[in-house]
Amino acid sequence: MGQIKKLAGQTLWYGGSSVVAKLLNALLTPVLTYLMVDKSGMEAFGKVSLIYAYFGVLNVVFTYGMETGYFRFSNKPGVDRRKLFQTTFGSLLVSTILFCGLLYIFRFDILDFTRIGNNVQYIFLCILILAFDTLAAIPFAKLRQDARPKRYAFIKIIGIIINIVCIIFFLAILPGLNNSFVQDLLSGFDKVSLILLANVLGSAVVFFLLFNEWRSFRFSIDKDLLKQVFAYSSPMLVIGLAGMINEVMDRAFLNKWYSGTPAERITIVGIYSACYKISIVITMFIQAFKMAAEPFFFNRSADKNAPALYARVMNWFVITLCLAFLFTALFLDYWKYYVQENYRVGLYIVPVLLFANIFSGIYYNLSIWYKLTDRMRYGIYITVIGALVTLVGNYFFIPRFGMMASAWTTLACYSLMVVLCYLWGQKFFKVPYNISKILSYLAVMLLVFFIQEIIKSLTPGLVIRTLSGFILLSVFVLYIIRKEKEQIYAMPVVGKWLRKFD
């Protein structure tokens, strides 16, 4: 349990920053949806959602796995960490300049392809965001590798706060100022441009706050080291691209294949994206876990007890995701107020997306085996298969079922990826996962959810539905305590408290 406590502590710090950052960032969804309630506002929200979906893909291209490569080679004997930093950061600097130049050259073609309008400002602002975020990747990785979560957390949170404050200032305060200069300034920007400008300012501040991490940089790339790192990291480009297709490109597919006018398609993207954000409890924990888990797994890969440790981590990880699912799904009557009323027509997709995100988290936990064994090609196989499921499912079913097709396709994609990753992983890096116990948690979680759905269908009373939600959540917690009694009772504080009721 000691190692798991250490991972939990790191997850708390990295996760704390990610959770706080996501909570702060999450405020943007209700702010934007409540501010953008008219037709043009919902279209603008849809455009922003679509742009950030493409950001997910472009971030993978711009970083091409260098962050993971930095972690891997930081733990290899004989590798000079200073030289590693100079090489990886220098490589990203050169490639960022090249990629940003290509985006500028093809800016009009990009606008036509993405169907986000003809405002070239979008491309200029996106280039700046991508440049700052990419150049911050290795300095952030250095902070994580050096186990400096407090500084990491501070910088992340400051960047988010600046972004949020600027958005609120640009959209809610500036338009109300009766000043001719301000009105002339605003006339050159639409709502989408102002949101992107706020992001530029936040990303720029973050990069310069990381000055101490990159101040020693000198353009000195070790070609041999770069070849080794790139050989390891390059498969992450394919894995990342396929992963982004699975994770965010359903917005782009809705914009292309949903039956309706261009305005209706972009509005549907906004509704889908807003409702997707309600799964924030699960996504926050997964993001927090990712920040701490990768260096944790790499640092303990040589330990003979590592497989057993990884299995225990998976067990508690699934328990946490199940609790997050129920905390959201059982009380959707309250979570719906997270988005403005016009966007709530898509609430029916939330439970499906919550369940899909559970499998997404499980897959990330399982996928450590091919990173530790340098069998990255299996990661490519799995994510490409998942991407094909995403493409085929959305292409054939969006015209008929709309948003629900995207939600169910996401669930099918991640479920298949989990199965493939587990089966292949057990051949090359056997981890004694307790599959029967994990499946029982998922089964009981779904049973509790369906019981609540039956109760909801029988009564319109909010008090009764809330009370039943708490009772059912308590039943699930008691089930977990019973199944994990031995490990829970071994915990110093919790175990002592629970033994009083035995």
GINORBEL-V755828 format. One record per backbone hydrogen bond with DSSP energy under -1.0 kcal/mol. CO is the residue of the C=O (numbers start at 1). NH is the residue of the N-H. E is the energy in kcal/mol with one decimal. If there is no record, write none. Layout:
co nh e
CO NH E
CO NH E
//
This chain:
co nh e
1 5 -2.5
2 6 -1.8
3 7 -2.5
4 8 -2.8
5 9 -2.4
6 10 -2.5
7 11 -3.1
8 12 -2.2
9 13 -1.8
10 14 -3.0
11 15 -2.3
12 16 -1.7
13 17 -2.4
14 18 -2.6
15 19 -4.5
16 20 -3.1
17 21 -3.0
18 22 -3.1
19 23 -3.1
20 24 -3.0
21 25 -3.3
22 26 -3.0
25 28 -1.6
27 31 -2.2
28 32 -3.5
29 33 -2.9
30 34 -2.5
31 35 -1.7
32 36 -2.6
38 42 -2.4
39 43 -1.8
40 44 -2.1
41 45 -2.4
42 46 -2.0
43 47 -2.2
44 48 -2.4
45 49 -2.4
46 50 -2.2
47 51 -2.6
48 52 -2.3
49 53 -1.4
50 54 -2.0
51 55 -1.8
52 56 -1.4
53 57 -1.0
54 58 -2.6
55 59 -3.0
56 60 -1.1
57 61 -1.8
58 62 -2.9
59 63 -1.8
60 64 -2.2
63 66 -2.7
65 69 -2.3
66 70 -2.4
67 71 -1.8
68 72 -2.4
69 73 -2.5
70 74 -1.5
76 79 -1.5
80 84 -2.4
81 85 -2.4
82 86 -2.3
83 87 -2.2
84 88 -2.6
85 89 -2.7
86 90 -1.9
87 91 -2.2
88 92 -2.1
89 93 -2.1
90 94 -2.1
91 95 -2.4
92 96 -2.3
93 97 -1.7
94 98 -1.9
95 99 -3.0
96 100 -2.7
97 101 -1.8
98 102 -1.8
99 103 -2.3
100 104 -2.0
101 105 -2.2
102 106 -2.3
104 107 -1.3
106 110 -2.3
107 111 -1.8
108 112 -1.8
109 113 -2.4
110 114 -2.6
111 115 -1.3
119 122 -1.4
120 124 -1.7
121 125 -2.7
122 126 -2.3
123 127 -2.3
124 128 -1.6
125 129 -2.1
126 130 -2.6
127 131 -2.2
128 132 -2.3
129 133 -2.5
130 134 -2.3
131 135 -2.1
132 136 -1.1
134 137 -1.3
136 140 -2.1
137 141 -2.2
138 142 -2.6
139 143 -1.8
140 144 -2.0
141 145 -2.7
142 146 -2.4
143 148 -2.5
144 147 -1.2
148 152 -1.9
149 153 -2.9
150 154 -2.6
151 155 -2.4
152 156 -2.2
153 157 -2.5
154 158 -2.4
155 159 -2.2
156 160 -1.8
157 161 -2.6
158 162 -2.4
159 163 -1.9
160 164 -2.7
161 165 -3.0
162 166 -2.4
163 167 -2.1
164 168 -2.6
165 169 -2.5
166 170 -3.0
167 171 -2.8
168 172 -2.5
168 173 -1.1
169 174 -2.9
173 176 -1.1
174 177 -1.8
177 179 -1.9
179 183 -2.5
180 184 -2.4
181 185 -2.3
182 186 -2.7
183 187 -1.6
185 188 -1.1
186 189 -2.1
190 194 -2.0
191 195 -1.9
192 196 -2.1
193 197 -2.5
194 198 -1.9
195 199 -1.5
196 200 -2.3
197 201 -2.1
198 202 -2.1
199 203 -2.8
200 204 -2.4
201 205 -2.1
202 206 -2.0
203 207 -2.2
204 208 -2.0
205 209 -2.0
206 210 -1.2
208 211 -1.3
210 213 -1.5
210 214 -1.3
211 215 -1.9
214 217 -1.7
218 220 -2.0
222 226 -2.9
223 227 -2.2
224 228 -1.8
225 229 -2.8
226 230 -3.1
227 231 -2.4
228 232 -1.7
229 233 -3.0
230 234 -3.2
233 236 -1.9
234 237 -1.5
235 239 -2.8
236 240 -3.3
237 241 -2.5
238 242 -2.6
239 243 -2.6
240 244 -2.5
241 245 -1.9
242 246 -1.8
243 247 -2.1
244 248 -2.9
244 249 -1.4
248 251 -1.4
249 253 -2.4
250 254 -2.2
251 255 -1.9
252 256 -1.3
253 257 -3.2
254 258 -1.7
261 265 -2.5
262 266 -2.2
263 267 -1.7
264 268 -2.3
265 269 -1.9
266 270 -1.5
267 271 -2.3
268 272 -2.8
269 273 -2.6
270 274 -2.4
271 275 -2.3
272 276 -2.3
273 277 -1.5
275 278 -1.3
276 279 -1.8
277 280 -1.1
279 283 -2.1
280 284 -2.6
281 285 -1.4
282 286 -2.4
283 287 -2.4
284 288 -2.3
285 289 -2.8
286 290 -2.4
287 291 -1.8
288 292 -1.3
289 293 -3.2
290 294 -1.3
292 296 -1.5
293 297 -3.4
294 298 -2.2
295 299 -2.5
296 300 -1.2
298 301 -1.2
300 303 -1.2
303 306 -1.8
305 309 -2.0
306 310 -2.9
307 311 -2.0
308 312 -1.8
309 313 -2.3
310 314 -2.3
311 315 -2.0
312 316 -2.1
313 317 -2.2
314 318 -2.6
315 319 -1.9
316 320 -2.2
317 321 -2.2
318 322 -2.6
319 323 -2.2
320 324 -2.2
321 325 -2.5
322 326 -2.4
323 327 -2.6
324 328 -1.4
325 329 -3.4
326 330 -2.2
331 334 -1.8
331 335 -1.9
332 336 -1.7
334 337 -1.5
335 338 -2.1
336 339 -1.4
340 343 -2.1
341 344 -1.4
343 346 -1.2
344 347 -1.8
346 349 -1.8
347 350 -1.7
349 353 -2.2
350 354 -2.5
351 355 -2.2
352 356 -2.2
353 357 -2.2
354 358 -1.3
355 359 -1.5
356 360 -1.9
357 361 -2.2
358 362 -2.3
359 363 -2.5
360 364 -2.0
361 365 -2.0
362 366 -2.5
363 367 -2.5
366 369 -1.6
368 372 -2.4
369 373 -1.9
370 375 -1.5
375 378 -1.5
376 380 -1.7
377 381 -2.5
378 382 -2.5
379 383 -2.3
380 384 -2.5
381 385 -2.3
382 386 -2.3
383 387 -2.5
384 388 -2.3
385 389 -2.1
386 390 -2.3
387 391 -2.8
388 392 -2.9
389 393 -2.8
390 394 -2.2
391 395 -2.4
392 396 -2.4
393 397 -1.8
394 398 -2.0
397 401 -3.6
398 402 -2.3
401 404 -1.2
402 406 -1.1
403 407 -2.1
404 408 -2.6
405 409 -2.1
406 410 -1.9
407 411 -1.8
408 412 -2.6
409 413 -2.5
410 414 -2.2
411 415 -2.2
412 416 -2.1
413 417 -2.1
414 418 -2.2
415 419 -1.9
416 420 -2.5
417 421 -2.5
418 422 -2.3
419 423 -2.4
420 424 -2.4
421 425 -2.0
422 426 -2.1
424 428 -1.0
425 429 -3.0
431 433 -2.6
433 435 -1.5
434 438 -2.3
435 439 -2.9
436 440 -1.8
437 441 -2.0
438 442 -2.0
439 443 -2.6
440 444 -2.6
441 445 -2.3
442 446 -2.3
443 447 -2.3
444 448 -2.6
445 449 -2.1
446 450 -2.7
447 451 -2.1
448 452 -1.9
449 453 -2.0
450 454 -2.1
451 455 -2.2
452 456 -2.5
453 457 -1.8
454 458 -1.1
455 459 -1.6
461 465 -2.1
462 466 -2.4
463 467 -2.6
464 468 -2.7
465 469 -1.7
466 470 -2.1
467 471 -2.3
468 472 -2.7
469 473 -2.3
470 474 -2.3
471 475 -2.2
472 476 -1.9
473 477 -2.1
474 478 -2.5
475 479 -2.0
476 480 -2.1
477 481 -2.4
478 482 -2.2
479 483 -2.2
480 484 -2.6
484 488 -2.7
485 489 -2.6
488 491 -1.4
491 495 -1.5
493 497 -2.1
494 498 -2.5
495 499 -2.3
498 501 -1.7
//
